[in-house]
Amino acid sequence: MRAIKSVLVVAGSLKREDRSRPEEQVLMRALRDFNLPKIVTSDVPIFLGLISDLFPQLDVPRKKDPELEKAVRQSVGELRLQPEENFILKVTQLEELLAVRHSVFVVGGPGTGKSQVLTHVLFMMKPIWTDMNPKAVTTDELFGFLHPATREWKDGLFSSTMRELTSVGHDGPKWIVLDGDIDPMWIESLNTVMDDNKVLTLASNERISLSSSMRLLFEISHLKAATPATVSRAGILYVNPQDIGWNDLNMPEVDVYGTVQPHTLIRQHLDYNHW
């Protein structure tokens, strides 16, 4: 139901922007563009085949935001990286997900460009944000606990951060980035924050609400420890290794080195057989 609701929200937004477009085209575009970011490369042809079966002989181009793409290219240039098309697409998809969902998983292996995607969205949106590694502390240290002897409440890292951001008088976006793989010990405590309730209930019976400008972002390498109930509560951006490689994303501008592509120099130095 949560996935259906999200698709309907996207479809409604597309319909309001272009009221003359037929509803089947609007629905096809919403289903395709909202679900493609979460699909691994090998499953993309299967998914597009299912979409073509549902909407035969219907081909609707992806909705593009020229202003957003221009801002992405500008931020890439200011950070002295290469404006690779797949990277620009991933940044755009993350921005679109954040407009629909208040919780987003950015999933991908090491070196695929997750941090760079987040960095560029941060660079464009300029939110108040804080990041933490939930695996570096215990669950009690993350959410707080009642001392068993004194019954005194000890605040946790996440709960205090969420309370502070809620009270900040800032009209712009506010983010909490959790950079660390999901653990069932702590992710289940966030289910009520990630669903439509947007409320964190602590052991002290305090309830902290997530404001409309706040977002939760999880930078993780996999979803193996997440339950279907948790996954359905958040949007997912999967950064495939084939989408953004180190040779396209993390290399400086070509003219820094002259006429030779930077990744060509590195390949010649490493001399891997498959290159």
C-alpha positions as CSV (number, residue, x, y, z in Angstrom):
1,M,0.0,0.0,0.0
2,R,2.8,2.4,0.8
3,A,4.4,1.8,-2.7
4,I,1.0,2.3,-4.4
5,K,0.5,5.5,-2.5
6,S,3.9,6.9,-3.5
7,V,3.2,6.1,-7.2
8,L,-0.1,7.8,-6.9
9,V,1.5,10.9,-5.3
10,V,4.0,11.0,-8.2
11,A,1.3,10.5,-10.8
12,G,-0.8,13.2,-9.3
13,S,2.1,15.6,-9.4
14,L,2.8,14.8,-13.0
15,K,-0.9,15.2,-14.0
16,R,-1.1,18.6,-12.3
17,E,1.9,19.8,-14.2
18,D,0.5,18.6,-17.6
19,R,-3.2,18.3,-17.4
20,S,-3.5,17.6,-21.2
21,R,-1.5,14.4,-21.1
22,P,-3.6,11.2,-21.1
23,E,-3.8,9.4,-17.8
24,E,-2.3,6.1,-19.1
25,Q,0.9,8.0,-20.1
26,V,1.0,9.7,-16.7
27,L,0.6,6.4,-14.9
28,M,3.2,4.7,-17.1
29,R,5.7,7.4,-16.5
30,A,5.1,7.4,-12.7
31,L,5.4,3.6,-12.4
32,R,8.6,3.5,-14.5
33,D,10.4,6.6,-13.2
34,F,9.6,6.0,-9.6
35,N,10.7,2.3,-9.6
36,L,13.7,2.4,-11.8
37,P,16.0,4.0,-9.2
38,K,15.7,0.9,-6.9
39,I,16.3,-1.8,-9.5
40,V,19.7,-3.4,-10.1
41,T,21.1,-3.2,-13.6
42,S,20.5,-6.9,-14.5
43,D,16.8,-6.5,-13.7
44,V,16.1,-3.3,-15.6
45,P,15.2,-5.1,-19.0
46,I,12.8,-7.4,-17.1
47,F,11.1,-4.5,-15.4
48,L,10.8,-2.5,-18.6
49,G,9.4,-5.6,-20.3
50,L,6.7,-5.8,-17.6
51,I,5.9,-2.1,-18.1
52,S,5.6,-2.6,-21.9
53,D,3.2,-5.5,-21.2
54,L,1.0,-3.3,-19.1
55,F,1.2,-0.3,-21.5
56,P,1.7,-1.9,-25.0
57,Q,2.9,0.4,-27.7
58,L,3.3,3.3,-25.3
59,D,6.7,5.1,-25.0
60,V,6.7,8.2,-22.8
61,P,10.0,10.0,-22.4
62,R,11.3,10.6,-18.9
63,K,10.3,13.9,-17.4
64,K,13.3,16.2,-17.2
65,D,14.0,19.2,-15.1
66,P,16.4,21.4,-17.1
67,E,17.0,23.8,-14.2
68,L,17.8,20.9,-11.9
69,E,20.2,19.2,-14.4
70,K,21.9,22.6,-14.9
71,A,22.3,23.0,-11.1
72,V,23.8,19.5,-11.0
73,R,26.3,20.2,-13.8
74,Q,27.2,23.4,-12.1
75,S,27.9,21.7,-8.8
76,V,29.9,19.0,-10.5
77,G,32.0,21.7,-12.2
78,E,32.6,23.6,-8.9
79,L,33.7,20.4,-7.2
80,R,36.0,19.8,-10.2
81,L,34.6,16.5,-11.2
82,Q,33.4,15.2,-14.5
83,P,29.7,15.7,-15.5
84,E,29.0,12.0,-16.3
85,E,25.4,11.4,-17.5
86,N,24.6,8.5,-15.2
87,F,25.9,10.4,-12.2
88,I,23.7,13.4,-13.1
89,L,20.7,11.0,-13.4
90,K,21.4,9.5,-10.0
91,V,21.5,12.9,-8.3
92,T,18.3,13.9,-10.1
93,Q,16.6,10.7,-9.0
94,L,17.6,11.2,-5.3
95,E,16.2,14.8,-5.4
96,E,13.0,13.4,-6.9
97,L,12.8,10.7,-4.2
98,L,13.3,13.3,-1.4
99,A,10.4,15.3,-2.8
100,V,8.1,12.3,-2.3
101,R,9.6,10.3,0.6
102,H,10.9,11.6,4.0
103,S,13.1,8.5,4.4
104,V,15.5,7.3,1.6
105,F,17.9,4.4,1.4
106,V,21.0,5.1,-0.8
107,V,22.3,1.6,-1.5
108,G,25.4,0.5,-3.2
109,G,28.8,-1.1,-2.7
110,P,32.0,0.6,-1.8
111,G,33.3,2.9,-4.5
112,T,30.1,3.2,-6.4
113,G,29.6,6.9,-5.7
114,K,27.0,7.0,-2.9
115,S,28.8,9.7,-1.0
116,Q,29.3,11.8,-4.1
117,V,25.6,11.6,-5.0
118,L,24.7,12.8,-1.4
119,T,27.4,15.4,-1.5
120,H,26.0,17.0,-4.7
121,V,22.4,17.0,-3.4
122,L,23.7,18.6,-0.3
123,F,25.6,21.2,-2.3
124,M,22.5,22.1,-4.3
125,M,19.8,22.0,-1.5
126,K,22.1,23.4,1.3
127,P,20.2,21.8,4.2
128,I,21.1,21.8,7.9
129,W,22.4,18.3,8.3
130,T,24.2,16.0,10.6
131,D,25.6,12.5,10.0
132,M,26.3,9.6,12.3
133,N,27.4,6.0,12.2
134,P,24.7,4.0,14.1
135,K,27.0,1.0,14.2
136,A,29.5,2.9,16.3
137,V,27.3,3.0,19.3
138,T,24.9,0.7,21.1
139,T,21.1,0.9,20.7
140,D,20.8,2.5,24.1
141,E,23.4,5.1,23.3
142,L,21.6,5.8,20.0
143,F,18.0,6.2,21.3
144,G,18.5,6.7,25.1
145,F,17.7,4.6,28.1
146,L,16.4,4.6,31.6
147,H,19.1,3.8,34.2
148,P,17.9,0.6,35.9
149,A,18.9,1.7,39.4
150,T,18.1,5.4,39.5
151,R,15.4,5.5,36.8
152,E,17.1,8.6,35.4
153,W,16.7,9.2,31.7
154,K,19.9,9.3,29.6
155,D,19.4,10.8,26.2
156,G,20.7,9.1,23.1
157,L,22.6,10.4,20.1
158,F,19.8,10.1,17.5
159,S,17.1,11.2,19.8
160,S,18.9,14.4,20.9
161,T,19.9,15.2,17.3
162,M,16.3,14.8,16.1
163,R,15.0,16.9,18.9
164,E,17.6,19.7,18.2
165,L,16.8,19.7,14.4
166,T,13.0,19.8,15.2
167,S,13.5,22.9,17.3
168,V,15.8,24.7,14.8
169,G,14.1,27.7,13.3
170,H,15.1,27.1,9.7
171,D,12.6,27.0,6.8
172,G,14.9,25.0,4.6
173,P,15.5,21.3,4.5
174,K,17.0,19.5,7.5
175,W,18.7,16.1,7.2
176,I,19.8,13.3,9.4
177,V,22.3,11.0,7.5
178,L,22.9,7.6,9.0
179,D,26.1,6.3,7.4
180,G,26.4,2.6,8.4
181,D,24.8,-0.7,7.5
182,I,21.4,-1.5,8.8
183,D,21.1,-3.6,12.0
184,P,17.7,-5.0,13.1
185,M,18.6,-3.9,16.6
186,W,18.1,-0.3,15.8
187,I,16.3,0.0,12.5
188,E,13.1,-1.4,13.9
189,S,13.0,1.5,16.4
190,L,12.7,3.9,13.4
191,N,9.7,2.2,11.8
192,T,7.3,4.7,13.3
193,V,9.5,7.6,12.2
194,M,9.7,6.2,8.6
195,D,6.0,5.6,8.2
196,D,3.3,8.3,7.9
197,N,3.3,8.8,11.7
198,K,6.7,10.5,11.6
199,V,7.1,10.1,15.3
200,L,10.0,8.7,17.4
201,T,8.7,7.2,20.7
202,L,11.3,6.9,23.4
203,A,11.5,4.6,26.4
204,S,10.8,7.7,28.5
205,N,7.4,8.0,26.8
206,E,8.6,11.2,25.0
207,R,7.4,11.5,21.4
208,I,9.5,13.5,19.0
209,S,7.8,14.4,15.7
210,L,9.6,14.6,12.3
211,S,8.8,18.0,10.8
212,S,7.8,18.4,7.2
213,S,11.2,19.8,6.2
214,M,13.2,16.9,7.8
215,R,14.5,13.9,6.0
216,L,16.2,10.6,7.0
217,L,18.9,9.3,4.7
218,F,20.6,6.0,5.1
219,E,23.9,5.4,3.2
220,I,24.2,1.6,3.2
221,S,25.8,-1.2,1.2
222,H,22.9,-3.7,1.3
223,L,19.4,-4.4,2.7
224,K,20.0,-7.9,3.9
225,A,19.1,-7.2,7.5
226,A,16.1,-5.0,6.7
227,T,12.6,-6.5,6.9
228,P,10.0,-6.0,4.1
229,A,8.1,-3.7,6.6
230,T,11.2,-1.5,6.9
231,V,12.0,-1.5,3.2
232,S,8.4,-0.5,2.2
233,R,8.6,2.6,4.5
234,A,11.4,4.3,2.5
235,G,12.4,5.2,-1.0
236,I,15.4,3.4,-2.4
237,L,18.1,4.7,-4.7
238,Y,20.3,1.8,-5.8
239,V,23.7,2.9,-7.1
240,N,24.8,0.1,-9.4
241,P,28.6,-0.5,-10.0
242,Q,27.8,-0.2,-13.7
243,D,26.1,3.2,-13.3
244,I,28.9,5.2,-11.7
245,G,32.4,3.9,-11.8
246,W,35.5,5.4,-10.2
247,N,36.9,6.2,-13.7
248,D,33.9,8.5,-14.5
249,L,33.0,10.0,-11.1
250,N,36.0,10.5,-8.9
251,M,38.5,11.7,-11.6
252,P,39.3,15.5,-11.8
253,E,38.8,17.5,-15.0
254,V,40.7,16.2,-18.0
255,D,42.6,19.5,-18.6
256,V,44.3,19.2,-15.3
257,Y,46.4,16.4,-16.8
258,G,46.5,17.7,-20.4
259,T,45.1,15.8,-23.3
260,V,45.2,12.3,-21.7
261,Q,42.1,11.1,-19.8
262,P,42.9,10.6,-16.1
263,H,41.4,7.1,-16.0
264,T,43.6,6.1,-19.0
265,L,46.7,7.0,-17.0
266,I,45.5,5.0,-14.0
267,R,44.7,2.0,-16.2
268,Q,48.1,2.1,-17.8
269,H,49.6,2.2,-14.3
270,L,47.6,-0.6,-12.9
271,D,47.6,-2.6,-16.2
272,Y,44.7,-4.9,-15.4
273,N,44.1,-7.7,-17.9
274,H,40.4,-7.0,-18.3
275,W,41.2,-3.4,-19.4
